[in-house]
Amino acid sequence: MKARRSVWHNQAIQSETKFALDGSLKQLERLTDEVARFCSERSLGDDMKFDLDLALEELFVNSVRHGGCDGMEEAVEIRLRADGTSVLVEFSDRGVPFDPTSAPPPNLDAPAEERQPGGLGIHLVRQMMRDFKYRREGDRNQISMRREG
Amino acid sequence: MIQHTEEIRAGWCVVAVRGRADAEAADELEEALKAALKQNSKVAADFSGLDYISSAGLRAVLQAARAAQTLEAEFAICRLSPSVKKVFDMSRLHQILRVHGELPC
């Protein structure tokens, strides 16, 4: 008897999406579109969509502006995986080694001019995401995190 | 993408901002708010049509607020949508900025 893919199996395949972005801020629109499609196909709500969009923008903009990814083709690779009501996010870039999970938390009460550039963005990521982890693998920074449903 | 319109109402210049204040649109937002502050002593940013803001957008608002201080102009940020308010709250910028539920005029 021929093996047939069950509907359940197909759903498992569709639970993941992967895309690459060039190192240009013009790619933000594409990032937003990919996140919106991922969420709407899985009936994930607007809060989930907003937080994924925001966390990924912050990481992407850091890579382009401070990580040396500016002008690099396919500089960033993003993988989104639905896990029940949560979403697992993997973000990797070909920039200089940088561990955002060990970046010092910004002094939010300090005047704007004393704040570290990029510090606020990482702070926002930490607020929205769980299991924020970093590892360097070959020439890539690999970040993983989870947005709970 | 971000759009804005300006309207004078009861002595206030109301800058209504629509769209997304992301890293690509942040400079445009900052310039629009600063331009209004240079020409008016009271500026209210109406963010009811703003769907999204990131740290780059927050920084633009902060820069406008600093320009307002230098120019001794009044600058009020009004009518944040719930998701944009959440980002302001997480950043704790609402402690530095004048954030209002409603327009002052």
gemmi code that builds the backbone of each chain (N, CA, C; Angstrom):
import gemmi

chains = {
    "A": [
        ("MET", (0.844, -1.203, 0.000), (0.000, 0.000, 0.000), (0.875, 1.246, 0.000)),
        ("LYS", (0.507, 2.165, -0.870), (1.295, 3.401, -0.958), (1.082, 4.266, 0.285)),
        ("ALA", (2.198, 4.829, 0.753), (2.071, 5.731, 1.906), (1.422, 7.034, 1.437)),
        ("ARG", (0.464, 7.481, 2.181), (-0.174, 8.765, 1.818), (0.088, 9.784, 2.910)),
        ("ARG", (0.350, 10.983, 2.480), (0.556, 12.053, 3.460), (-0.778, 12.398, 4.095)),
        ("SER", (-0.802, 12.392, 5.373), (-2.038, 12.783, 6.042), (-2.133, 14.305, 6.057)),
        ("VAL", (-3.323, 14.799, 6.281), (-3.544, 16.248, 6.394), (-2.689, 16.799, 7.524)),
        ("TRP", (-2.630, 16.028, 8.601), (-1.860, 16.470, 9.767), (-0.396, 16.700, 9.400)),
        ("HIS", (0.141, 15.762, 8.581), (1.535, 15.858, 8.157), (1.769, 17.124, 7.334)),
        ("ASN", (0.821, 17.412, 6.422), (0.942, 18.632, 5.624), (0.969, 19.870, 6.492)),
        ("GLN", (0.154, 19.861, 7.523), (0.130, 21.020, 8.417), (1.468, 21.200, 9.093)),
        ("ALA", (2.118, 20.069, 9.416), (3.418, 20.152, 10.073), (4.437, 20.807, 9.143)),
        ("ILE", (4.391, 20.449, 7.851), (5.310, 21.044, 6.882), (5.081, 22.552, 6.796)),
        ("GLN", (3.814, 22.942, 6.782), (3.493, 24.351, 6.601), (3.737, 25.194, 7.851)),
        ("SER", (4.128, 24.548, 8.939), (4.272, 25.330, 10.163), (5.525, 26.187, 10.139)),
        ("GLU", (6.359, 26.052, 9.093), (7.615, 26.791, 9.073), (7.747, 27.632, 7.802)),
        ("THR", (8.388, 28.784, 7.932), (8.725, 29.572, 6.755), (10.139, 30.093, 6.902)),
        ("LYS", (10.806, 30.252, 5.754), (12.204, 30.686, 5.775), (12.428, 31.671, 4.642)),
        ("PHE", (13.126, 32.769, 4.915), (13.415, 33.721, 3.836), (14.718, 34.456, 4.138)),
        ("ALA", (15.318, 34.979, 3.062), (16.584, 35.707, 3.202), (16.361, 37.168, 2.827)),
        ("LEU", (17.105, 38.052, 3.482), (17.012, 39.489, 3.189), (18.396, 40.025, 2.857)),
        ("ASP", (18.435, 40.944, 1.872), (19.688, 41.628, 1.577), (19.945, 42.689, 2.657)),
        ("GLY", (21.171, 43.110, 2.766), (21.523, 44.105, 3.790), (21.166, 45.517, 3.375)),
        ("SER", (19.856, 45.815, 3.341), (19.382, 47.152, 2.989), (18.082, 47.415, 3.739)),
        ("LEU", (17.917, 48.627, 4.239), (16.692, 48.943, 4.983), (15.456, 48.881, 4.085)),
        ("LYS", (15.674, 48.954, 2.769), (14.540, 48.826, 1.844), (13.869, 47.456, 1.981)),
        ("GLN", (14.584, 46.503, 2.561), (14.037, 45.146, 2.741), (13.059, 45.056, 3.914)),
        ("LEU", (12.920, 46.130, 4.656), (11.993, 46.100, 5.802), (10.566, 45.798, 5.358)),
        ("GLU", (10.192, 46.331, 4.185), (8.843, 46.101, 3.675), (8.624, 44.601, 3.428)),
        ("ARG", (9.625, 43.985, 2.853), (9.563, 42.537, 2.590), (9.448, 41.768, 3.905)),
        ("LEU", (10.241, 42.185, 4.897), (10.204, 41.541, 6.215), (8.794, 41.596, 6.800)),
        ("THR", (8.203, 42.788, 6.744), (6.847, 42.968, 7.267), (5.845, 42.091, 6.517)),
        ("ASP", (5.978, 42.044, 5.188), (5.059, 41.233, 4.381), (5.182, 39.746, 4.726)),
        ("GLU", (6.414, 39.276, 4.897), (6.630, 37.854, 5.221), (6.018, 37.511, 6.579)),
        ("VAL", (6.227, 38.388, 7.554), (5.673, 38.153, 8.893), (4.145, 38.167, 8.835)),
        ("ALA", (3.591, 39.127, 8.088), (2.124, 39.224, 7.985), (1.551, 37.962, 7.334)),
        ("ARG", (2.202, 37.470, 6.280), (1.702, 36.267, 5.610), (1.786, 35.058, 6.538)),
        ("PHE", (2.939, 34.922, 7.213), (3.116, 33.807, 8.149), (1.999, 33.805, 9.198)),
        ("CYS", (1.706, 34.968, 9.739), (0.695, 35.037, 10.802), (-0.714, 34.812, 10.267)),
        ("SER", (-1.024, 35.398, 9.112), (-2.397, 35.258, 8.625), (-2.663, 33.810, 8.190)),
        ("GLU", (-1.671, 33.141, 7.605), (-1.878, 31.748, 7.187), (-2.109, 30.813, 8.371)),
        ("ARG", (-1.650, 31.239, 9.537), (-1.786, 30.379, 10.720), (-2.781, 30.944, 11.730)),
        ("SER", (-3.518, 31.966, 11.276), (-4.510, 32.617, 12.135), (-3.909, 33.115, 13.449)),
        ("LEU", (-2.672, 33.592, 13.397), (-2.058, 34.180, 14.588), (-2.495, 35.645, 14.668)),
        ("GLY", (-2.735, 36.138, 15.859), (-3.364, 37.452, 16.026), (-2.444, 38.632, 15.732)),
        ("ASP", (-3.054, 39.830, 15.786), (-2.323, 41.063, 15.480), (-1.197, 41.342, 16.478)),
        ("ASP", (-1.400, 40.957, 17.752), (-0.352, 41.188, 18.755), (0.900, 40.383, 18.419)),
        ("MET", (0.676, 39.122, 18.025), (1.793, 38.261, 17.623), (2.506, 38.864, 16.417)),
        ("LYS", (1.729, 39.279, 15.418), (2.294, 39.848, 14.198), (3.117, 41.096, 14.534)),
        ("PHE", (2.568, 41.954, 15.367), (3.245, 43.206, 15.739), (4.579, 42.910, 16.437)),
        ("ASP", (4.561, 41.984, 17.385), (5.777, 41.706, 18.164), (6.860, 41.041, 17.319)),
        ("LEU", (6.453, 40.122, 16.441), (7.439, 39.470, 15.564), (8.050, 40.498, 14.619)),
        ("ASP", (7.188, 41.347, 14.063), (7.625, 42.393, 13.149), (8.650, 43.308, 13.847)),
        ("LEU", (8.294, 43.718, 15.053), (9.147, 44.654, 15.795), (10.477, 44.009, 16.200)),
        ("ALA", (10.416, 42.810, 16.763), (11.657, 42.150, 17.201), (12.589, 41.910, 16.014)),
        ("LEU", (11.991, 41.480, 14.884), (12.829, 41.195, 13.710), (13.373, 42.476, 13.088)),
        ("GLU", (12.569, 43.547, 13.093), (13.120, 44.827, 12.589), (14.327, 45.241, 13.420)),
        ("GLU", (14.200, 45.147, 14.737), (15.297, 45.599, 15.607), (16.587, 44.815, 15.326)),
        ("LEU", (16.471, 43.497, 15.199), (17.666, 42.688, 14.924), (18.220, 42.989, 13.534)),
        ("PHE", (17.311, 43.099, 12.556), (17.735, 43.337, 11.176), (18.434, 44.701, 11.040)),
        ("VAL", (17.836, 45.726, 11.622), (18.417, 47.072, 11.518), (19.785, 47.115, 12.215)),
        ("ASN", (19.912, 46.432, 13.337), (21.223, 46.351, 14.004), (22.265, 45.709, 13.096)),
        ("SER", (21.872, 44.624, 12.412), (22.812, 43.937, 11.516), (23.263, 44.862, 10.382)),
        ("VAL", (22.290, 45.606, 9.826), (22.605, 46.484, 8.686), (23.425, 47.693, 9.145)),
        ("ARG", (22.994, 48.298, 10.251), (23.636, 49.560, 10.664), (24.924, 49.364, 11.443)),
        ("HIS", (24.955, 48.330, 12.296), (26.123, 48.185, 13.184), (26.892, 46.885, 12.959)),
        ("GLY", (26.300, 45.941, 12.197), (26.930, 44.616, 12.085), (27.723, 44.390, 10.816)),
        ("GLY", (27.811, 45.411, 9.965), (28.581, 45.272, 8.733), (27.830, 44.563, 7.615)),
        ("CYS", (26.506, 44.423, 7.726), (25.726, 43.726, 6.694), (25.234, 44.669, 5.588)),
        ("ASP", (25.505, 45.953, 5.735), (25.017, 46.937, 4.763), (25.541, 46.612, 3.367)),
        ("GLY", (24.641, 46.464, 2.408), (25.029, 46.213, 1.021), (25.315, 44.747, 0.703)),
        ("MET", (25.211, 43.880, 1.692), (25.533, 42.458, 1.501), (24.300, 41.710, 0.965)),
        ("GLU", (24.489, 40.917, -0.077), (23.360, 40.132, -0.594), (23.045, 38.969, 0.344)),
        ("GLU", (21.774, 38.712, 0.523), (21.325, 37.629, 1.409), (22.092, 37.628, 2.725)),
        ("ALA", (22.181, 38.800, 3.304), (22.960, 38.983, 4.537), (22.300, 38.299, 5.729)),
        ("VAL", (20.966, 38.235, 5.686), (20.202, 37.762, 6.849), (19.271, 36.638, 6.427)),
        ("GLU", (19.175, 35.639, 7.261), (18.233, 34.546, 7.014), (17.314, 34.433, 8.229)),
        ("ILE", (16.023, 34.342, 7.958), (15.047, 34.293, 9.044), (14.180, 33.050, 8.879)),
        ("ARG", (13.971, 32.352, 9.973), (13.128, 31.161, 9.972), (12.083, 31.327, 11.077)),
        ("LEU", (10.833, 31.136, 10.715), (9.727, 31.233, 11.676), (9.037, 29.886, 11.752)),
        ("ARG", (8.790, 29.438, 12.962), (8.133, 28.140, 13.121), (7.047, 28.236, 14.181)),
        ("ALA", (5.844, 27.866, 13.770), (4.733, 27.865, 14.724), (4.841, 26.619, 15.592)),
        ("ASP", (4.682, 26.815, 16.898), (4.755, 25.697, 17.840), (3.578, 25.861, 18.790)),
        ("GLY", (2.460, 25.226, 18.437), (1.229, 25.483, 19.179), (0.835, 26.935, 18.960)),
        ("THR", (0.628, 27.670, 20.036), (0.283, 29.084, 19.891), (1.535, 29.960, 19.914)),
        ("SER", (2.707, 29.363, 20.189), (3.949, 30.142, 20.215), (4.604, 30.149, 18.830)),
        ("VAL", (5.540, 31.067, 18.654), (6.327, 31.083, 17.424), (7.811, 31.097, 17.789)),
        ("LEU", (8.537, 30.150, 17.180), (9.988, 30.113, 17.365), (10.636, 30.882, 16.230)),
        ("VAL", (11.596, 31.724, 16.567), (12.246, 32.572, 15.581), (13.730, 32.251, 15.556)),
        ("GLU", (14.248, 32.030, 14.348), (15.706, 31.927, 14.207), (16.149, 33.001, 13.239)),
        ("PHE", (17.135, 33.769, 13.672), (17.638, 34.900, 12.886), (19.134, 34.706, 12.753)),
        ("SER", (19.643, 34.712, 11.526), (21.097, 34.607, 11.405), (21.605, 35.631, 10.405)),
        ("ASP", (22.788, 36.180, 10.675), (23.369, 37.130, 9.727), (24.844, 36.838, 9.534)),
        ("ARG", (25.380, 37.416, 8.450), (26.780, 37.200, 8.116), (27.640, 38.378, 8.564)),
        ("GLY", (27.182, 39.086, 9.580), (27.903, 40.267, 10.060), (29.017, 39.911, 11.035)),
        ("VAL", (29.620, 40.964, 11.580), (30.697, 40.767, 12.549), (30.112, 40.118, 13.809)),
        ("PRO", (30.922, 39.327, 14.527), (30.395, 38.665, 15.724), (29.810, 39.691, 16.705)),
        ("PHE", (28.568, 39.462, 17.092), (27.927, 40.345, 18.072), (26.867, 39.549, 18.821)),
        ("ASP", (26.976, 39.536, 20.114), (26.036, 38.807, 20.963), (25.062, 39.781, 21.627)),
        ("PRO", (23.857, 39.941, 21.065), (22.917, 40.913, 21.643), (22.408, 40.480, 23.013)),
        ("THR", (22.478, 39.161, 23.285), (21.926, 38.694, 24.564), (22.819, 39.107, 25.737)),
        ("SER", (24.086, 39.453, 25.444), (24.953, 39.885, 26.541), (25.177, 41.400, 26.512)),
        ("ALA", (24.476, 42.101, 25.595), (24.588, 43.565, 25.556), (24.048, 44.122, 26.870)),
        ("PRO", (24.727, 45.109, 27.453), (24.237, 45.641, 28.718), (22.865, 46.282, 28.544)),
        ("PRO", (21.970, 46.096, 29.518), (20.659, 46.724, 29.392), (20.807, 48.247, 29.386)),
        ("PRO", (20.012, 48.934, 28.564), (20.161, 50.386, 28.506), (19.680, 51.030, 29.802)),
        ("ASN", (20.307, 52.123, 30.161), (19.814, 52.897, 31.299), (18.666, 53.757, 30.790)),
        ("LEU", (17.447, 53.254, 31.007), (16.284, 53.913, 30.415), (15.989, 55.248, 31.058)),
        ("ASP", (16.557, 55.481, 32.222), (16.300, 56.753, 32.882), (17.350, 57.802, 32.524)),
        ("ALA", (18.369, 57.381, 31.741), (19.409, 58.327, 31.346), (18.890, 59.236, 30.240)),
        ("PRO", (19.448, 60.444, 30.147), (19.061, 61.304, 29.026), (19.391, 60.629, 27.699)),
        ("ALA", (18.615, 60.975, 26.665), (18.737, 60.298, 25.361), (20.171, 60.281, 24.858)),
        ("GLU", (20.878, 61.390, 25.066), (22.219, 61.492, 24.482), (23.224, 60.567, 25.159)),
        ("GLU", (22.868, 60.064, 26.356), (23.786, 59.162, 27.055), (23.478, 57.692, 26.779)),
        ("ARG", (22.415, 57.458, 26.025), (22.040, 56.063, 25.752), (22.912, 55.479, 24.655)),
        ("GLN", (23.158, 54.182, 24.747), (23.956, 53.471, 23.746), (23.133, 53.308, 22.464)),
        ("PRO", (23.726, 53.566, 21.301), (22.965, 53.307, 20.066), (22.651, 51.824, 19.953)),
        ("GLY", (21.444, 51.522, 19.542), (21.063, 50.116, 19.394), (20.572, 49.486, 20.684)),
        ("GLY", (20.873, 50.095, 21.811), (20.500, 49.513, 23.100), (19.005, 49.429, 23.316)),
        ("LEU", (18.293, 50.443, 22.851), (16.847, 50.472, 23.039), (16.168, 49.351, 22.246)),
        ("GLY", (16.639, 49.120, 21.026), (16.049, 48.066, 20.193), (16.174, 46.695, 20.836)),
        ("ILE", (17.363, 46.384, 21.341), (17.584, 45.085, 21.993), (16.735, 44.982, 23.263)),
        ("HIS", (16.603, 46.097, 23.963), (15.749, 46.118, 25.148), (14.303, 45.743, 24.786)),
        ("LEU", (13.811, 46.272, 23.667), (12.449, 45.949, 23.227), (12.333, 44.460, 22.897)),
        ("VAL", (13.353, 43.917, 22.229), (13.343, 42.483, 21.891), (13.244, 41.655, 23.173)),
        ("ARG", (14.034, 42.023, 24.172), (14.024, 41.283, 25.447), (12.664, 41.326, 26.129)),
        ("GLN", (11.979, 42.468, 25.989), (10.671, 42.617, 26.626), (9.624, 41.701, 25.999)),
        ("MET", (9.746, 41.485, 24.681), (8.684, 40.767, 23.973), (8.940, 39.281, 23.848)),
        ("MET", (10.226, 38.896, 23.862), (10.596, 37.529, 23.518), (11.095, 36.745, 24.732)),
        ("ARG", (10.978, 35.421, 24.636), (11.515, 34.520, 25.658), (12.639, 33.700, 25.030)),
        ("ASP", (13.455, 33.067, 25.880), (14.532, 32.160, 25.414), (15.419, 32.828, 24.354)),
        ("PHE", (15.813, 34.063, 24.607), (16.641, 34.850, 23.697), (18.079, 34.326, 23.799)),
        ("LYS", (18.536, 33.646, 22.726), (19.846, 32.971, 22.801), (20.708, 33.309, 21.589)),
        ("TYR", (22.015, 33.261, 21.820), (22.968, 33.587, 20.758), (24.049, 32.526, 20.667)),
        ("ARG", (24.476, 32.228, 19.440), (25.710, 31.471, 19.253), (26.349, 31.896, 17.942)),
        ("ARG", (27.671, 31.810, 17.891), (28.394, 32.101, 16.661), (28.652, 30.774, 15.978)),
        ("GLU", (28.280, 30.687, 14.712), (28.458, 29.434, 13.990), (29.129, 29.743, 12.650)),
        ("GLY", (30.403, 29.365, 12.508), (31.142, 29.691, 11.280), (31.210, 31.198, 11.118)),
        ("ASP", (30.731, 31.691, 9.949), (30.780, 33.140, 9.724), (29.435, 33.801, 10.046)),
        ("ARG", (28.598, 33.120, 10.812), (27.257, 33.673, 11.071), (26.969, 33.870, 12.558)),
        ("ASN", (26.225, 34.945, 12.826), (25.614, 35.111, 14.141), (24.269, 34.394, 14.098)),
        ("GLN", (23.995, 33.555, 15.095), (22.729, 32.811, 15.130), (21.973, 33.211, 16.392)),
        ("ILE", (20.797, 33.771, 16.183), (19.981, 34.176, 17.323), (18.695, 33.360, 17.298)),
        ("SER", (18.300, 32.832, 18.440), (16.999, 32.178, 18.504), (16.187, 32.787, 19.640)),
        ("MET", (14.890, 32.785, 19.475), (14.004, 33.358, 20.496), (12.591, 32.847, 20.266)),
        ("ARG", (11.744, 33.072, 21.251), (10.369, 32.556, 21.170), (9.397, 33.644, 21.620)),
        ("ARG", (8.324, 33.784, 20.819), (7.239, 34.672, 21.246), (6.110, 33.752, 21.676)),
        ("GLU", (5.772, 33.848, 22.957), (4.715, 32.964, 23.473), (3.355, 33.420, 23.025)),
        ("GLY", (2.487, 32.440, 22.754), (1.141, 32.770, 22.283), (0.204, 33.080, 23.413)),
    ],
    "B": [
        ("MET", (6.159, 52.773, 5.381), (5.758, 54.023, 4.747), (5.010, 54.891, 5.752)),
        ("ILE", (5.254, 56.199, 5.647), (4.647, 57.111, 6.609), (4.112, 58.337, 5.863)),
        ("GLN", (2.975, 58.837, 6.336), (2.382, 60.035, 5.736), (1.991, 60.974, 6.851)),
        ("HIS", (1.972, 62.271, 6.540), (1.493, 63.199, 7.567), (0.766, 64.380, 6.934)),
        ("THR", (-0.167, 64.948, 7.723), (-0.854, 66.169, 7.300), (-0.782, 67.147, 8.458)),
        ("GLU", (-0.823, 68.419, 8.138), (-0.783, 69.453, 9.180), (-2.051, 70.287, 9.139)),
        ("GLU", (-2.478, 70.689, 10.332), (-3.691, 71.497, 10.418), (-3.550, 72.401, 11.648)),
        ("ILE", (-3.930, 73.674, 11.508), (-3.886, 74.579, 12.665), (-5.266, 74.570, 13.325)),
        ("ARG", (-5.269, 74.295, 14.659), (-6.533, 74.215, 15.380), (-6.343, 74.835, 16.764)),
        ("ALA", (-7.086, 75.881, 17.051), (-7.059, 76.546, 18.370), (-5.628, 76.827, 18.850)),
        ("GLY", (-4.821, 77.373, 17.964), (-3.465, 77.759, 18.350), (-2.441, 76.636, 18.312)),
        ("TRP", (-2.911, 75.420, 18.032), (-2.000, 74.278, 17.955), (-1.806, 73.856, 16.496)),
        ("CYS", (-0.606, 73.486, 16.168), (-0.376, 72.834, 14.874), (-0.495, 71.329, 15.112)),
        ("VAL", (-1.514, 70.736, 14.547), (-1.725, 69.289, 14.724), (-1.101, 68.549, 13.537)),
        ("VAL", (-0.107, 67.722, 13.835), (0.528, 66.918, 12.792), (-0.030, 65.502, 12.911)),
        ("ALA", (-0.886, 65.135, 11.972), (-1.488, 63.795, 11.995), (-0.588, 62.846, 11.204)),
        ("VAL", (-0.104, 61.816, 11.890), (0.843, 60.886, 11.281), (0.140, 59.556, 11.026)),
        ("ARG", (0.326, 59.027, 9.842), (-0.284, 57.748, 9.489), (0.777, 56.780, 8.987)),
        ("GLY", (0.557, 55.492, 9.226), (1.440, 54.485, 8.648), (2.380, 53.850, 9.645)),
        ("ARG", (3.610, 53.656, 9.229), (4.576, 52.905, 10.017), (5.823, 53.728, 10.282)),
        ("ALA", (6.174, 53.876, 11.551), (7.394, 54.599, 11.915), (8.499, 53.574, 12.137)),
        ("ASP", (9.004, 53.011, 11.031), (10.101, 52.039, 11.135), (11.426, 52.726, 10.820)),
        ("ALA", (12.501, 51.944, 10.717), (13.825, 52.542, 10.528), (13.929, 53.275, 9.194)),
        ("GLU", (13.129, 52.853, 8.223), (13.200, 53.525, 6.932), (12.458, 54.854, 6.947)),
        ("ALA", (11.405, 54.950, 7.743), (10.571, 56.151, 7.757), (10.956, 57.122, 8.865)),
        ("ALA", (11.870, 56.715, 9.741), (12.152, 57.508, 10.942), (12.656, 58.921, 10.621)),
        ("ASP", (13.540, 59.030, 9.637), (14.079, 60.357, 9.302), (12.968, 61.291, 8.823)),
        ("GLU", (12.065, 60.728, 8.020), (10.963, 61.533, 7.492), (10.066, 62.032, 8.633)),
        ("LEU", (9.810, 61.148, 9.603), (8.994, 61.525, 10.758), (9.679, 62.632, 11.560)),
        ("GLU", (10.967, 62.442, 11.812), (11.715, 63.440, 12.593), (11.694, 64.801, 11.891)),
        ("GLU", (11.931, 64.802, 10.578), (11.954, 66.061, 9.831), (10.582, 66.730, 9.837)),
        ("ALA", (9.522, 65.946, 9.680), (8.166, 66.510, 9.646), (7.835, 67.191, 10.975)),
        ("LEU", (8.184, 66.505, 12.081), (7.878, 67.061, 13.410), (8.743, 68.297, 13.678)),
        ("LYS", (10.017, 68.221, 13.316), (10.909, 69.362, 13.540), (10.497, 70.571, 12.710)),
        ("ALA", (10.078, 70.327, 11.464), (9.644, 71.430, 10.596), (8.436, 72.130, 11.215)),
        ("ALA", (7.504, 71.355, 11.753), (6.320, 71.944, 12.389), (6.717, 72.739, 13.626)),
        ("LEU", (7.705, 72.216, 14.377), (8.154, 72.890, 15.607), (8.874, 74.195, 15.307)),
        ("LYS", (9.525, 74.266, 14.166), (10.229, 75.505, 13.806), (9.236, 76.611, 13.484)),
        ("GLN", (8.051, 76.236, 12.981), (7.087, 77.242, 12.532), (5.964, 77.507, 13.523)),
        ("ASN", (5.872, 76.676, 14.557), (4.744, 76.807, 15.496), (5.233, 76.664, 16.928)),
        ("SER", (4.642, 77.440, 17.824), (5.080, 77.356, 19.225), (4.378, 76.220, 19.980)),
        ("LYS", (3.290, 75.686, 19.390), (2.581, 74.553, 19.997), (2.324, 73.511, 18.923)),
        ("VAL", (2.886, 72.329, 19.132), (2.704, 71.264, 18.145), (2.163, 70.007, 18.843)),
        ("ALA", (1.096, 69.468, 18.277), (0.557, 68.197, 18.786), (0.717, 67.139, 17.699)),
        ("ALA", (1.391, 66.046, 18.032), (1.519, 64.931, 17.096), (0.347, 63.991, 17.334)),
        ("ASP", (-0.520, 63.868, 16.342), (-1.675, 62.965, 16.450), (-1.272, 61.612, 15.868)),
        ("PHE", (-1.065, 60.644, 16.764), (-0.560, 59.329, 16.326), (-1.683, 58.292, 16.183)),
        ("SER", (-2.953, 58.753, 16.130), (-4.048, 57.770, 16.076), (-3.988, 56.917, 14.801)),
        ("GLY", (-3.350, 57.439, 13.743), (-3.243, 56.666, 12.505), (-1.921, 55.938, 12.361)),
        ("LEU", (-1.131, 55.967, 13.440), (0.177, 55.297, 13.399), (0.000, 53.842, 13.849)),
        ("ASP", (0.283, 52.905, 12.940), (0.023, 51.490, 13.228), (1.188, 50.800, 13.907)),
        ("TYR", (2.379, 51.390, 13.776), (3.586, 50.648, 14.168), (4.692, 51.629, 14.488)),
        ("ILE", (5.497, 51.304, 15.485), (6.693, 52.108, 15.765), (7.782, 51.169, 16.293)),
        ("SER", (9.011, 51.433, 15.856), (10.155, 50.663, 16.352), (11.076, 51.618, 17.108)),
        ("SER", (12.219, 51.118, 17.579), (13.119, 51.992, 18.334), (13.599, 53.161, 17.468)),
        ("ALA", (13.721, 52.951, 16.146), (14.131, 54.041, 15.260), (13.069, 55.140, 15.238)),
        ("GLY", (11.799, 54.746, 15.226), (10.707, 55.710, 15.267), (10.655, 56.437, 16.601)),
        ("LEU", (10.882, 55.691, 17.695), (10.908, 56.304, 19.026), (12.018, 57.356, 19.103)),
        ("ARG", (13.159, 57.007, 18.518), (14.296, 57.930, 18.535), (13.948, 59.217, 17.789)),
        ("ALA", (13.195, 59.085, 16.678), (12.768, 60.258, 15.904), (11.886, 61.167, 16.763)),
        ("VAL", (10.975, 60.556, 17.521), (10.081, 61.330, 18.385), (10.893, 62.024, 19.486)),
        ("LEU", (11.865, 61.296, 20.012), (12.731, 61.841, 21.058), (13.554, 63.025, 20.542)),
        ("GLN", (14.060, 62.898, 19.339), (14.826, 63.998, 18.737), (13.935, 65.223, 18.538)),
        ("ALA", (12.687, 64.986, 18.126), (11.749, 66.099, 17.954), (11.481, 66.768, 19.301)),
        ("ALA", (11.366, 65.946, 20.354), (11.115, 66.496, 21.691), (12.302, 67.343, 22.157)),
        ("ARG", (13.491, 66.909, 21.828), (14.677, 67.684, 22.193), (14.728, 68.997, 21.412)),
        ("ALA", (14.327, 68.942, 20.129), (14.268, 70.165, 19.322), (13.255, 71.134, 19.929)),
        ("ALA", (12.135, 70.585, 20.414), (11.103, 71.427, 21.023), (11.646, 72.152, 22.256)),
        ("GLN", (12.452, 71.434, 23.047), (13.063, 72.050, 24.230), (13.960, 73.208, 23.831)),
        ("THR", (14.806, 72.978, 22.831), (15.722, 74.020, 22.353), (14.947, 75.225, 21.835)),
        ("LEU", (13.857, 74.950, 21.110), (13.064, 76.031, 20.504), (12.071, 76.632, 21.496)),
        ("GLU", (12.013, 76.052, 22.695), (11.037, 76.448, 23.717), (9.614, 76.376, 23.174)),
        ("ALA", (9.342, 75.326, 22.438), (8.002, 75.105, 21.901), (7.318, 74.016, 22.713)),
        ("GLU", (5.976, 74.045, 22.734), (5.232, 72.969, 23.398), (5.063, 71.815, 22.416)),
        ("PHE", (5.278, 70.601, 22.900), (5.194, 69.426, 22.022), (4.430, 68.333, 22.751)),
        ("ALA", (3.264, 67.989, 22.214), (2.435, 66.959, 22.848), (2.253, 65.784, 21.891)),
        ("ILE", (2.396, 64.577, 22.432), (2.193, 63.368, 21.636), (0.851, 62.785, 22.044)),
        ("CYS", (-0.037, 62.614, 21.079), (-1.419, 62.303, 21.434), (-1.959, 61.080, 20.706)),
        ("ARG", (-2.959, 60.472, 21.361), (-3.803, 59.437, 20.767), (-3.019, 58.247, 20.213)),
        ("LEU", (-2.185, 57.652, 21.062), (-1.439, 56.467, 20.634), (-2.385, 55.274, 20.496)),
        ("SER", (-2.203, 54.491, 19.448), (-2.962, 53.243, 19.332), (-2.424, 52.281, 20.396)),
        ("PRO", (-3.222, 51.262, 20.778), (-2.763, 50.366, 21.862), (-1.398, 49.732, 21.597)),
        ("SER", (-1.123, 49.311, 20.346), (0.173, 48.652, 20.110), (1.331, 49.641, 20.156)),
        ("VAL", (1.108, 50.849, 19.639), (2.174, 51.861, 19.700), (2.395, 52.298, 21.149)),
        ("LYS", (1.307, 52.374, 21.914), (1.442, 52.740, 23.331), (2.278, 51.692, 24.073)),
        ("LYS", (2.071, 50.428, 23.706), (2.832, 49.349, 24.339), (4.338, 49.565, 24.133)),
        ("VAL", (4.731, 49.976, 22.937), (6.158, 50.199, 22.650), (6.677, 51.404, 23.450)),
        ("PHE", (5.871, 52.465, 23.532), (6.255, 53.613, 24.369), (6.435, 53.166, 25.827)),
        ("ASP", (5.496, 52.341, 26.292), (5.562, 51.877, 27.685), (6.814, 51.032, 27.928)),
        ("MET", (7.101, 50.115, 26.997), (8.281, 49.249, 27.170), (9.564, 50.067, 27.190)),
        ("SER", (9.584, 51.154, 26.419), (10.804, 51.964, 26.329), (10.917, 52.949, 27.500)),
        ("ARG", (9.810, 53.114, 28.218), (9.700, 54.082, 29.318), (9.895, 55.526, 28.854)),
        ("LEU", (9.750, 55.758, 27.546), (9.903, 57.122, 27.053), (8.743, 58.011, 27.477)),
        ("HIS", (7.621, 57.400, 27.814), (6.478, 58.217, 28.213), (6.759, 58.970, 29.502)),
        ("GLN", (7.850, 58.552, 30.183), (8.225, 59.313, 31.391), (8.956, 60.607, 31.033)),
        ("ILE", (9.577, 60.613, 29.851), (10.334, 61.787, 29.413), (9.455, 62.688, 28.548)),
        ("LEU", (8.576, 62.061, 27.772), (7.780, 62.805, 26.803), (6.406, 63.136, 27.375)),
        ("ARG", (5.763, 64.129, 26.762), (4.393, 64.476, 27.155), (3.438, 63.678, 26.287)),
        ("VAL", (2.910, 62.603, 26.852), (1.990, 61.751, 26.083), (0.567, 61.949, 26.606)),
        ("HIS", (-0.345, 62.257, 25.696), (-1.744, 62.525, 26.062), (-2.677, 61.523, 25.405)),
        ("GLY", (-3.768, 61.235, 26.088), (-4.783, 60.382, 25.482), (-5.479, 61.111, 24.346)),
        ("GLU", (-5.812, 62.376, 24.609), (-6.562, 63.150, 23.619), (-5.757, 64.344, 23.141)),
        ("LEU", (-6.181, 64.941, 22.054), (-5.529, 66.152, 21.558), (-5.779, 67.290, 22.541)),
        ("PRO", (-4.836, 68.223, 22.688), (-5.026, 69.330, 23.632), (-5.941, 70.421, 23.072)),
        ("CYS", (-6.441, 70.234, 21.860), (-7.258, 71.292, 21.242), (-8.459, 70.690, 20.525)),
    ],
}
model = gemmi.Model(1)
for chain_id, residues in chains.items():
    chain = gemmi.Chain(chain_id)
    for i, (resn, *xyz) in enumerate(residues, 1):
        res = gemmi.Residue()
        res.name, res.seqid = resn, gemmi.SeqId(i, " ")
        for name, pos in zip(("N", "CA", "C"), xyz):
            atom = gemmi.Atom()
            atom.name, atom.element = name, gemmi.Element(name[0])
            atom.pos, atom.b_iso = gemmi.Position(*pos), 0.0
            res.add_atom(atom)
        chain.add_residue(res)
    model.add_chain(chain)
structure = gemmi.Structure()
structure.add_model(model)
structure.setup_entities()
